[in-house]
Amino acid sequence: MWEEVVNSALAYSKMRTEWNYFSREEKQEKDKLRTSLHNTFIINLKAFHKLVEQMELNGDWMEKLKLPEERKRWGDFAGYVVCFENIRAR
């Protein structure tokens, strides 16, 4: 399940980074895909959190992301997941 979280975080973070270099037209073309990638990450993270709770592990970290009010915070968290996984791969 964690691998799905990481893969969806990677896909969304890649799109979010590329977003800085897209033209206005490219952004209009890719906006639905970007939203879909973001939603997929959120769905995967929620599923992972549910598993964490079922295993009776501490899942308090989820409250700090405050969905749905803080979608941008969830996107930021996707970037952190990618960063930490990259460091862990050393």
Secondary structure, 3 states (H helix, E strand, C coil): CHHHHHHHHHHHHHHHHHHCCCCHHHHHHHHHHHHHHHHHHHHHHHHHHHHHHHCCCCCHHHHHHCCCCCHHHHHHHHHHHHHHHHHHCC
